[in-house]
Amino acid sequence: MKGLWEAISFFTIIPLGKYEGRPGPSTLFWLPFVGGILGLIWASFDALLSPLVPWRILCILDVLFLVALTGGIHLDGLADSADGLLSHRGRDEALRIMRDSRIGTWGVIAVIFTLSLKVAALEELGNWGRFRVLALAPVYGRTAMLLGLNLLPYGRGEEGIASGMLESKRGIAHWLWLLAIVAGSFIILRSREFLVGNLVFGFTVMILLRFYSSRVGCITGDMAGAMGEISETVLLLAMALSR
């Protein structure tokens, strides 16, 4: 269970004690499980506040709460990835830009656009299946990260923060997660939600993998975080628009 503790400590602010080192090999396996924990907390937060807070304010608070739960780690990855990948520079320069802790124009645009879309999706979603959609969205986001880190070569070498996690990549257990999540969504969601959600998720992951592969031929921790944020946002939008 060390990997689970490492995953929760590294990817969330849930107080299990500060984890000082890099995530180990078993951490990667637990990413979707961490998404499940975040999803249940997020959906419960929304359910508790919904009778007390005006609707639009609730949607904004929901989005900010999820960012706070993760310490903004994936949103930071989205910003860094946007700065590098949308810079129209070569592969090496794009990867170098992503390592810069300063946020640029594309990073600001990506963060604002993503947060705005999430708020809009939650407003449009209404009370229609709200708890189950909020509970599942972070699971799918972390599953997208798991798939990306398994399917693309890592672009940072041994010095990258995620390098320790990738010692266990392409394990059969990782693919069982995908089957379990699809099966679970079939039970939890209605047929329309199930079809729309899984088709949109699969299409989003394929597009991102193709873009990463053609742009830099690899994935980094920042790019994995961006995959999670984008997949989560697109799934929420799809659920809201298909109701």
Backbone bond lengths (Angstrom), bond angles and torsions (degrees), N, CA, C in turn:
res aa  C-N    CA-C-N  psi(-1)  N-CA   C-N-CA  omega(-1)  CA-C   N-CA-C  phi
1 M - - - 1.465 - - 1.531 111.94 -
2 K 1.328 116.36 1.94 1.460 119.42 178.86 1.513 110.83 -60.05
3 G 1.347 115.96 -40.17 1.460 119.59 -179.80 1.514 112.31 -61.55
4 L 1.337 117.80 -38.04 1.457 121.55 178.66 1.524 109.93 -65.12
5 W 1.333 116.67 -43.84 1.467 120.47 178.71 1.526 110.28 -62.53
6 E 1.318 116.52 -42.80 1.462 120.48 178.67 1.524 110.63 -62.84
7 A 1.336 116.89 -42.75 1.462 121.06 -178.14 1.524 111.39 -64.54
8 I 1.325 116.88 -46.11 1.465 120.36 179.64 1.530 110.63 -65.02
9 S 1.324 116.57 -42.59 1.466 120.85 -178.11 1.520 112.02 -67.73
10 F 1.338 116.93 -36.72 1.462 120.51 -176.06 1.523 112.32 -81.92
11 F 1.343 117.65 -39.16 1.458 121.07 -171.88 1.518 113.85 -98.59
12 T 1.335 118.95 -3.17 1.463 121.02 178.93 1.530 109.07 -139.19
13 I 1.325 115.43 174.47 1.465 120.07 174.62 1.532 110.96 -103.58
14 I 1.337 116.33 11.93 1.469 119.57 178.16 1.529 108.55 -59.23
15 P 1.320 118.12 126.26 1.474 121.07 -170.07 1.533 114.15 -75.44
16 L 1.318 115.53 84.11 1.466 120.88 174.30 1.519 111.41 -108.67
17 G 1.309 116.12 10.68 1.454 120.10 -175.40 1.516 108.99 104.02
18 K 1.316 116.46 144.17 1.457 121.60 -177.58 1.517 110.41 -73.25
19 Y 1.334 115.42 127.49 1.460 120.36 176.03 1.518 108.55 -96.26
20 E 1.329 117.39 118.45 1.449 121.83 -171.37 1.528 114.08 -89.94
21 G 1.330 118.07 -33.44 1.460 120.38 -173.48 1.516 112.91 -86.78
22 R 1.335 115.17 -172.00 1.454 120.58 175.30 1.523 109.37 -79.69
23 P 1.336 117.03 151.67 1.469 119.53 177.21 1.523 110.65 -60.07
24 G 1.337 116.45 137.65 1.457 121.72 -177.82 1.520 112.62 -86.77
25 P 1.342 117.25 -179.29 1.471 122.34 -174.71 1.524 114.42 -58.77
26 S 1.331 117.36 -34.99 1.468 118.89 -176.29 1.524 113.24 -82.77
27 T 1.336 116.55 -5.97 1.465 120.21 -178.05 1.531 111.58 -65.49
28 L 1.327 116.25 -40.43 1.461 121.06 -175.92 1.519 112.02 -57.74
29 F 1.329 116.49 -39.93 1.463 121.20 -178.32 1.521 111.90 -58.32
30 W 1.340 117.41 -33.26 1.455 121.19 -172.19 1.524 114.65 -87.80
31 L 1.326 117.57 1.58 1.469 119.65 -177.66 1.535 113.31 -55.12
32 P 1.339 120.62 -50.39 1.468 118.86 179.19 1.529 112.87 -62.32
33 F 1.331 116.96 -33.62 1.471 120.21 178.44 1.528 110.10 -64.69
34 V 1.337 116.19 -41.69 1.461 120.15 175.90 1.526 109.52 -61.22
35 G 1.334 116.53 -39.29 1.454 119.78 175.33 1.517 112.16 -59.56
36 G 1.335 117.04 -38.02 1.456 120.83 177.66 1.520 112.25 -64.56
37 I 1.327 116.46 -41.01 1.467 120.65 177.37 1.523 110.24 -62.74
38 L 1.334 115.90 -47.42 1.464 120.37 178.96 1.525 111.07 -61.52
39 G 1.337 116.55 -41.27 1.452 120.05 -178.64 1.516 113.03 -63.15
40 L 1.327 116.62 -43.30 1.464 120.00 179.47 1.526 111.68 -66.21
41 I 1.339 116.35 -39.65 1.469 119.58 177.28 1.519 110.13 -65.57
42 W 1.341 116.10 -42.42 1.466 121.16 -178.63 1.524 111.44 -64.23
43 A 1.328 116.61 -47.00 1.462 120.54 -179.76 1.531 111.06 -64.82
44 S 1.328 117.25 -37.60 1.467 121.09 178.97 1.522 110.82 -67.75
45 F 1.327 116.59 -40.56 1.468 120.98 176.33 1.524 110.46 -57.97
46 D 1.328 115.98 -46.11 1.460 121.16 179.17 1.531 111.06 -62.56
47 A 1.334 116.91 -43.35 1.466 120.59 -178.44 1.534 111.56 -65.65
48 L 1.317 116.72 -36.67 1.467 120.71 -179.45 1.519 111.85 -70.47
49 L 1.335 117.04 -37.92 1.462 119.99 -176.01 1.523 113.94 -86.41
50 S 1.334 117.18 -20.64 1.470 119.91 -172.87 1.534 114.37 -56.98
51 P 1.347 120.41 -34.84 1.468 117.92 178.06 1.527 113.23 -77.94
52 L 1.346 116.63 -10.28 1.462 119.87 -169.95 1.518 114.33 -109.69
53 V 1.334 116.79 -21.25 1.472 121.08 -170.37 1.523 109.80 -121.39
54 P 1.343 117.99 139.98 1.477 119.97 174.97 1.529 111.22 -55.97
55 W 1.339 114.74 150.90 1.470 121.36 -168.17 1.520 113.39 -56.59
56 R 1.320 118.15 -53.25 1.462 120.29 -176.48 1.522 112.02 -64.97
57 I 1.307 115.68 -38.10 1.468 118.67 177.48 1.521 110.32 -65.67
58 L 1.337 116.68 -38.21 1.459 120.75 177.99 1.531 110.90 -59.91
59 C 1.333 117.35 -43.75 1.468 120.57 -178.75 1.520 111.40 -63.83
60 I 1.323 117.11 -39.06 1.465 120.77 177.06 1.523 110.23 -66.09
61 L 1.339 116.55 -44.51 1.460 120.47 179.30 1.527 111.39 -63.38
62 D 1.325 117.36 -38.02 1.465 121.55 177.10 1.532 111.08 -57.29
63 V 1.331 115.35 -49.82 1.466 120.19 -177.08 1.526 110.31 -64.23
64 L 1.323 116.78 -44.11 1.467 119.92 179.97 1.526 111.27 -66.37
65 F 1.320 116.25 -34.11 1.466 119.93 179.76 1.521 111.20 -64.64
66 L 1.329 117.17 -42.14 1.465 119.83 178.67 1.521 111.12 -65.85
67 V 1.323 116.82 -38.73 1.470 119.92 175.34 1.528 110.02 -60.30
68 A 1.322 115.72 -44.39 1.461 119.50 -179.72 1.523 111.71 -64.22
69 L 1.342 117.42 -38.69 1.465 120.99 -179.94 1.524 112.29 -60.14
70 T 1.323 116.18 -32.95 1.466 120.49 -178.63 1.523 112.05 -94.58
71 G 1.315 117.49 -0.71 1.455 120.01 -175.66 1.520 112.06 67.20
72 G 1.327 116.96 15.84 1.453 121.59 179.39 1.520 114.10 70.15
73 I 1.329 117.49 14.02 1.470 120.57 -173.53 1.524 112.46 -62.93
74 H 1.337 117.50 -40.98 1.462 119.86 -178.13 1.529 110.95 -78.55
75 L 1.318 116.49 -32.43 1.465 120.31 176.57 1.528 110.04 -66.09
76 D 1.323 116.74 -37.66 1.461 121.36 174.94 1.527 110.23 -62.54
77 G 1.350 116.16 -41.41 1.455 119.92 176.86 1.513 111.80 -62.77
78 L 1.327 117.18 -38.67 1.459 121.28 177.47 1.524 110.59 -61.59
79 A 1.331 116.51 -45.26 1.464 120.64 -179.24 1.527 111.21 -62.95
80 D 1.334 116.89 -47.21 1.462 120.45 179.78 1.525 111.46 -63.47
81 S 1.335 116.43 -40.28 1.466 120.19 179.65 1.523 111.54 -64.99
82 A 1.329 116.54 -41.84 1.464 120.24 178.95 1.524 110.61 -62.76
83 D 1.331 116.96 -42.90 1.462 120.22 178.86 1.524 111.35 -59.81
84 G 1.328 117.13 -41.90 1.453 120.37 -177.21 1.514 113.56 -79.77
85 L 1.328 116.87 -51.13 1.461 120.74 -172.32 1.519 113.38 -73.17
86 L 1.321 117.51 -26.71 1.464 120.91 -178.92 1.523 112.26 -99.17
87 S 1.308 116.79 12.93 1.462 121.46 -175.70 1.518 113.75 -83.28
88 H 1.342 117.62 -9.95 1.465 122.90 -176.95 1.530 111.66 60.86
89 R 1.324 116.07 27.45 1.455 121.34 174.09 1.519 109.02 -100.30
90 G 1.336 116.91 170.71 1.448 121.67 177.42 1.512 112.23 -68.54
91 R 1.346 115.78 173.04 1.458 121.42 -175.62 1.528 112.48 -55.64
92 D 1.309 117.65 -53.47 1.460 121.19 -175.71 1.517 111.90 -63.40
93 E 1.335 116.30 -40.10 1.454 119.80 179.29 1.524 110.88 -68.51
94 A 1.324 117.20 -38.18 1.470 120.57 177.93 1.524 110.69 -62.17
95 L 1.343 116.66 -42.96 1.460 120.18 178.45 1.518 110.98 -66.55
96 R 1.321 117.16 -35.38 1.464 120.16 178.11 1.526 110.57 -66.40
97 I 1.335 116.35 -42.52 1.464 120.13 179.48 1.520 110.30 -60.39
98 M 1.330 117.34 -38.93 1.469 120.81 -179.41 1.522 112.30 -64.18
99 R 1.318 117.15 -24.69 1.464 120.17 179.59 1.522 112.25 -80.61
100 D 1.313 117.29 -14.01 1.466 121.99 -179.94 1.526 108.81 -73.80
101 S 1.306 116.60 125.72 1.469 120.50 -177.15 1.526 112.72 -72.13
102 R 1.322 116.85 -16.32 1.462 119.70 179.01 1.522 110.32 -75.53
103 I 1.310 115.83 144.25 1.463 120.08 -179.18 1.527 109.10 -97.21
104 G 1.339 115.68 136.57 1.454 121.12 -179.29 1.514 112.08 -105.13
105 T 1.331 114.50 -170.42 1.469 120.41 -175.82 1.523 111.95 -60.26
106 W 1.353 116.76 -48.51 1.458 119.62 -178.71 1.521 111.48 -63.63
107 G 1.319 116.47 -34.82 1.460 119.85 178.41 1.516 111.95 -64.32
108 V 1.329 116.45 -44.21 1.470 121.18 178.34 1.527 110.28 -62.23
109 I 1.330 116.08 -45.54 1.473 120.31 179.78 1.528 110.76 -60.65
110 A 1.346 116.56 -44.81 1.465 120.64 -178.24 1.519 111.88 -62.65
111 V 1.328 117.00 -42.59 1.467 120.70 -179.42 1.521 111.04 -66.54
112 I 1.331 116.96 -47.68 1.465 120.53 -179.25 1.535 110.49 -62.78
113 F 1.331 115.95 -44.11 1.460 120.91 -178.93 1.526 111.00 -62.54
114 T 1.330 116.96 -44.56 1.462 120.99 -178.78 1.518 111.92 -65.84
115 L 1.319 117.32 -46.74 1.463 120.44 179.76 1.528 111.08 -63.90
116 S 1.330 116.39 -39.19 1.469 120.11 179.34 1.526 111.24 -65.02
117 L 1.336 116.49 -41.69 1.459 119.94 178.68 1.524 111.50 -65.02
118 K 1.322 117.18 -37.86 1.466 119.78 178.23 1.527 110.85 -64.56
119 V 1.324 116.40 -44.07 1.464 119.44 178.56 1.525 110.19 -62.16
120 A 1.328 116.69 -44.82 1.466 120.55 179.60 1.525 111.33 -62.47
121 A 1.336 116.76 -40.22 1.466 120.58 179.59 1.522 110.89 -64.01
122 L 1.320 117.00 -41.79 1.461 120.37 -179.55 1.525 110.75 -67.96
123 E 1.335 116.86 -35.67 1.462 119.81 176.86 1.526 110.64 -64.20
124 E 1.320 115.82 -43.70 1.463 120.91 -177.75 1.520 111.36 -72.10
125 L 1.321 116.78 -31.10 1.467 120.96 -177.22 1.513 111.94 -62.12
126 G 1.335 115.72 -35.32 1.457 119.36 -178.07 1.519 111.61 61.22
127 N 1.318 116.32 -149.07 1.467 120.40 179.44 1.519 112.86 -91.19
128 W 1.338 116.23 3.97 1.460 121.83 -177.27 1.523 110.82 -70.00
129 G 1.340 116.80 102.98 1.458 121.16 179.01 1.504 113.76 57.54
130 R 1.308 116.73 27.41 1.460 121.26 -169.07 1.534 112.88 -61.69
131 F 1.329 116.76 -47.06 1.468 119.63 -175.67 1.528 110.71 -60.97
132 R 1.335 117.16 -47.31 1.461 118.84 -175.91 1.526 112.25 -69.97
133 V 1.343 117.07 -33.41 1.464 119.47 177.78 1.522 110.53 -67.90
134 L 1.329 117.48 -44.65 1.461 120.69 178.28 1.523 111.43 -65.00
135 A 1.320 116.46 -34.30 1.464 119.53 179.83 1.523 111.84 -70.16
136 L 1.342 117.07 -33.08 1.463 120.36 -175.49 1.525 114.01 -89.25
137 A 1.332 118.01 -27.88 1.467 120.30 -173.91 1.531 112.90 -56.80
138 P 1.346 120.50 -46.45 1.468 119.21 178.00 1.527 113.10 -65.73
139 V 1.322 117.62 -27.68 1.469 120.57 176.73 1.527 109.45 -64.18
140 Y 1.319 116.18 -47.78 1.460 120.27 179.25 1.529 111.38 -65.45
141 G 1.331 116.83 -36.36 1.457 119.40 177.76 1.518 112.02 -61.14
142 R 1.347 116.77 -44.20 1.472 120.09 -179.67 1.529 111.27 -74.21
143 T 1.328 117.02 -28.02 1.464 119.67 174.92 1.518 110.30 -67.00
144 A 1.328 117.28 -37.76 1.464 120.67 175.61 1.520 110.24 -60.46
145 M 1.324 117.21 -41.33 1.459 121.02 177.41 1.524 110.95 -62.56
146 L 1.326 116.30 -43.31 1.461 121.46 178.99 1.528 111.07 -60.36
147 L 1.329 116.64 -43.68 1.458 120.83 -179.91 1.529 111.08 -65.69
148 G 1.319 115.77 -43.85 1.453 119.27 -179.77 1.512 112.86 -61.61
149 L 1.318 116.90 -43.75 1.461 121.22 -178.87 1.529 111.34 -70.62
150 N 1.326 117.40 -24.23 1.463 120.96 177.51 1.517 112.54 -81.85
151 L 1.329 117.21 -35.58 1.456 120.85 -168.33 1.531 114.70 -95.03
152 L 1.321 117.47 -18.84 1.461 120.13 -179.92 1.523 110.62 -115.82
153 P 1.323 118.01 148.19 1.466 120.22 176.15 1.527 110.89 -65.57
154 Y 1.304 115.68 148.17 1.465 120.74 -179.06 1.520 109.20 -80.90
155 G 1.330 116.65 133.43 1.452 120.51 -171.49 1.509 116.34 -96.67
156 R 1.328 118.25 5.83 1.463 120.00 -176.40 1.523 114.59 -111.79
157 G 1.318 116.96 -8.48 1.458 118.34 -178.58 1.513 111.80 69.85
158 E 1.310 116.64 -161.02 1.463 120.85 -175.42 1.520 113.06 -71.37
159 E 1.338 117.48 -18.05 1.465 118.89 -178.60 1.528 112.19 -80.03
160 G 1.322 118.02 -12.56 1.463 120.67 -178.95 1.518 112.52 -72.03
161 I 1.327 115.53 147.66 1.468 120.65 -178.15 1.525 111.37 -61.84
162 A 1.337 116.78 -34.60 1.466 120.70 -176.67 1.516 113.40 -84.57
163 S 1.327 118.04 -1.23 1.467 119.94 -173.20 1.525 112.81 -60.39
164 G 1.335 117.45 -37.90 1.465 120.62 179.87 1.511 112.90 -63.97
165 M 1.342 116.20 -35.47 1.461 119.92 -179.88 1.519 111.31 -65.47
166 L 1.317 116.49 -32.52 1.457 120.75 -169.67 1.520 113.54 -81.55
167 E 1.314 116.82 0.89 1.459 118.77 173.39 1.520 111.41 -65.20
168 S 1.330 116.40 -20.26 1.477 120.48 -178.81 1.524 111.98 -107.54
169 K 1.331 118.95 13.22 1.468 120.29 -175.97 1.520 110.95 -65.99
170 R 1.307 114.06 156.87 1.463 124.28 -178.56 1.526 112.74 64.00
171 G 1.326 116.61 23.30 1.462 119.29 173.99 1.520 110.11 -75.20
172 I 1.321 117.08 144.71 1.460 121.47 -177.93 1.520 111.32 -60.72
173 A 1.348 116.17 -30.72 1.463 119.78 -179.49 1.521 111.74 -62.82
174 H 1.335 117.25 -30.79 1.459 120.29 178.94 1.525 111.02 -64.53
175 W 1.315 116.90 -37.73 1.459 120.46 -179.59 1.527 111.08 -75.18
176 L 1.312 117.03 -26.18 1.460 119.62 174.87 1.524 110.93 -65.76
177 W 1.340 116.37 -30.48 1.458 119.97 175.29 1.526 110.19 -58.37
178 L 1.321 115.87 -45.76 1.460 119.55 -178.44 1.523 111.15 -59.97
179 L 1.320 116.77 -44.36 1.467 120.80 177.94 1.524 110.93 -62.91
180 A 1.332 116.34 -42.24 1.468 120.13 -179.08 1.522 111.46 -64.66
181 I 1.322 116.69 -39.81 1.466 120.17 -178.45 1.521 111.21 -69.56
182 V 1.326 116.73 -41.68 1.464 119.82 176.85 1.530 110.15 -62.80
183 A 1.339 116.37 -44.08 1.468 120.17 178.69 1.527 110.68 -63.62
184 G 1.328 116.56 -42.04 1.460 120.18 179.30 1.519 112.10 -63.61
185 S 1.342 115.99 -40.09 1.464 118.82 179.61 1.529 111.22 -67.42
186 F 1.333 116.37 -29.58 1.460 119.66 176.89 1.529 110.88 -64.51
187 I 1.333 116.18 -35.37 1.465 121.25 179.59 1.525 111.02 -77.47
188 I 1.335 116.65 -40.99 1.458 121.51 -172.40 1.525 112.02 -80.22
189 L 1.333 116.46 -40.46 1.457 120.49 -174.38 1.526 111.91 -93.12
190 R 1.303 115.86 158.79 1.457 120.52 170.89 1.523 108.79 -74.82
191 S 1.323 117.12 163.45 1.459 121.07 -171.73 1.529 112.03 -57.49
192 R 1.319 117.65 -42.65 1.471 120.67 179.99 1.522 110.62 -64.00
193 E 1.335 116.26 -45.84 1.467 120.28 178.17 1.520 110.79 -60.29
194 F 1.316 115.38 -43.07 1.463 120.72 -177.76 1.525 111.13 -60.88
195 L 1.328 116.76 -48.71 1.460 120.64 -177.73 1.521 111.55 -65.91
196 V 1.324 116.44 -48.38 1.458 120.30 -178.30 1.524 110.60 -63.58
197 G 1.325 116.06 -48.45 1.456 120.42 -176.63 1.520 113.09 -59.98
198 N 1.317 117.18 -48.15 1.459 120.20 -176.43 1.524 112.71 -73.33
199 L 1.329 117.83 -35.23 1.460 120.17 176.43 1.526 110.98 -66.43
200 V 1.318 116.33 -44.54 1.467 120.34 179.12 1.523 110.71 -65.13
201 F 1.320 116.74 -41.44 1.462 120.24 178.91 1.525 110.89 -61.61
202 G 1.325 116.73 -48.94 1.459 120.27 -179.59 1.515 112.35 -61.26
203 F 1.324 116.86 -42.06 1.457 120.88 179.80 1.532 110.47 -65.09
204 T 1.330 117.00 -42.46 1.466 121.22 -179.99 1.523 111.26 -61.99
205 V 1.320 116.61 -46.09 1.462 120.51 179.91 1.531 110.40 -62.39
206 M 1.307 118.05 -43.10 1.471 120.71 179.88 1.525 111.70 -62.68
207 I 1.336 116.97 -43.01 1.460 120.91 179.26 1.521 110.63 -62.54
208 L 1.333 117.15 -44.49 1.464 120.51 -179.39 1.523 111.58 -65.73
209 L 1.328 116.74 -42.27 1.463 119.98 178.66 1.526 110.80 -62.11
210 R 1.315 116.29 -41.70 1.469 120.21 179.24 1.528 110.65 -65.57
211 F 1.311 116.83 -42.00 1.468 120.71 179.29 1.519 110.84 -63.90
212 Y 1.333 117.22 -47.76 1.466 120.93 178.94 1.525 110.76 -59.22
213 S 1.325 115.33 -45.21 1.459 120.37 -177.13 1.527 111.49 -62.85
214 S 1.328 116.92 -43.86 1.461 120.04 -178.27 1.524 111.82 -75.62
215 R 1.325 116.96 -29.66 1.474 120.66 -175.55 1.524 111.99 -80.50
216 V 1.328 117.44 -50.33 1.473 119.94 -176.87 1.526 113.16 -131.79
217 G 1.335 117.69 -7.25 1.459 120.57 176.68 1.508 115.29 70.75
218 C 1.325 117.44 20.59 1.466 120.13 -177.54 1.527 109.45 -163.60
219 I 1.317 115.38 -176.11 1.463 121.74 174.75 1.516 108.51 -136.32
220 T 1.312 116.92 150.02 1.460 122.83 175.03 1.527 108.02 -123.07
221 G 1.316 116.24 174.71 1.458 119.46 176.54 1.514 111.87 -60.99
222 D 1.337 116.79 -39.83 1.463 120.53 177.36 1.526 111.10 -61.82
223 M 1.331 115.77 -43.66 1.469 119.83 -178.91 1.520 111.39 -67.48
224 A 1.331 117.30 -33.50 1.468 120.43 174.77 1.525 109.97 -64.98
225 G 1.333 116.59 -43.93 1.463 120.06 176.93 1.517 111.83 -60.13
226 A 1.340 116.11 -39.40 1.461 120.42 177.15 1.525 110.76 -63.53
227 M 1.341 116.76 -40.03 1.472 120.06 176.83 1.520 110.90 -58.53
228 G 1.329 115.84 -42.38 1.456 120.06 179.82 1.513 111.99 -63.19
229 E 1.336 116.65 -46.99 1.464 120.79 -179.07 1.531 111.40 -64.23
230 I 1.326 116.53 -44.67 1.461 120.14 -177.74 1.529 111.09 -66.92
231 S 1.333 117.02 -45.30 1.465 120.76 -179.64 1.525 111.08 -62.48
232 E 1.310 116.19 -42.07 1.462 121.69 178.95 1.523 110.31 -61.79
233 T 1.331 116.62 -45.22 1.463 121.51 -178.26 1.520 111.37 -66.10
234 V 1.330 117.12 -45.94 1.467 120.91 -179.28 1.521 110.46 -63.64
235 L 1.321 116.87 -39.13 1.471 119.90 178.95 1.533 110.81 -63.46
236 L 1.328 117.11 -43.98 1.472 120.38 178.04 1.518 110.88 -61.11
237 L 1.330 116.66 -42.37 1.467 120.59 178.63 1.532 111.07 -63.07
238 A 1.323 116.08 -43.43 1.461 120.23 -179.50 1.524 111.21 -63.26
239 M 1.322 116.54 -42.44 1.456 120.20 178.02 1.525 112.17 -64.11
240 A 1.347 115.30 -39.50 1.467 119.28 -179.29 1.532 111.26 -69.04
241 L 1.321 116.92 -40.37 1.454 120.65 -175.37 1.528 113.32 -79.05
242 S 1.330 116.31 -17.91 1.469 119.49 -177.88 1.508 113.47 -96.31
243 R 1.288 117.81 1.78 1.473 119.82 -174.80 1.535 110.93 -71.86
